[in-house]
Amino acid sequence: MAIELDIQKNFKGFSLDVRLKGQDGPIGILGASGSGKSMTLRSIAGIETPDSGRIIINGKTVFDSEAKINLKPQERRVGYLFQNYALFPTMTVEKNIACGYRGEKSELSQKVADYIKRYHLEGLEKHLPSQLSGGQQQRVALARMMIGEPEVILLDEPFSALDGYLKDILQRDMQNFLKDYKGDMIMVTHSRDEAYKFCGQLTLLNNGKDILTGETRDIFENPQYLEAARLTGCKNFSAVQKMGSHEVYALDWELMLRSEQEVTEDITHVGIRGHWMRPATKAGENTMEVQVEEYIENTFEHQYLFRNKGAAESGTLWWMCQKKNFQETAKDNIPKYLYFPPEHVMLLKK
């Protein structure tokens, strides 16, 4: 992907300082609410102006504070899909789509007709957004964005207002759309599942700063930093004391652990995802005797909050396991021991 940015902006007590260099394939920007995700996207689109820095899209500088370059949004060849789709409520489907067109006026009617057909909106041309389903609104917003033939598309939390079955359907539709799109894409989201599903490359934002960039699967497998592990969904952490080249003592869990990773001097914490621990029948290496404090039964999995039974001051951990059937209760599935596989013991820097 041919996009580079290095931008800084101060805004009402918030400081944004983000560096990103895109590779081939979709890029995700993952962060909590208020971390600067949307501001970064709006800066790329030209809706926000950074205080300093530079943005390059496909070799073309669209913003450079030192060179006094700041192209208008319509000059950047960027498509933007807003969180709520931002359709004009008093305009029909065909007029909303026409708003995105940047070509010859003589071709406008035919182009709009082509995109109505491409996005399966036939028969809805004269409908207002309020008369459309959520999926139809998304397709209108996509058609309006794509009729301008953007080189890069920016997706700003496109599923944040949805849940359940509709979200699953629209995510599938979006994946099918992206398979046919030949340009580049950046998606911002606070959902680790969406980031993992859509984006081959990931940048993590925390309080306005990029803390880690890399291949999405690599970041989930080895987040390297404590905050990166939190952002990718890990709930179990402990401060550590180094005991060997691959061994640490988890101070908060009062447990010796071996990891496949090498313990360097800058390692301060250990983490393990709740789904990776496995039940065990006896004590052993990387094994904790379990004292369950609380359990929750969800639709398809059980969740347990537990501590080290052999340590009075042990901190709590989460364990998640899939149900075998709907008759199985969480109480029926409590293990005596849990095993921490060394390949899933993550060594983290603060």
Secondary structure, DSSP 8 states (H G I E B T S, - for coil): --EEEEEEEEETTEEEEEEEE--SS-EEEE--TTSSHHHHHHHHHTSS--SEEEEEETTEEEEETTTTEE--GGGTTEEEE-TTTT--TTS-HHHHHHTT--S-GGGHHHHHHHHHHHTT-TT-TT--GGGS-HHHHHHHHHHHHHTT--SEEEEESTTTT--HHHHHHHHHHHHHHHHH--SEEEEEES-HHHHHHH-SEEEEEETTEEEEEEEHHHHHH---BHHHHHHTT--EEEEEEE-SSSEEEETTTTEEEE-SS---TT--EEEE-TTT-EEESS--TTEEEEEEEEEEE-SSEEEEEEEETT-TT---EEEEEE-SSTT--TGGG--SEEE--GGG-EEEB-
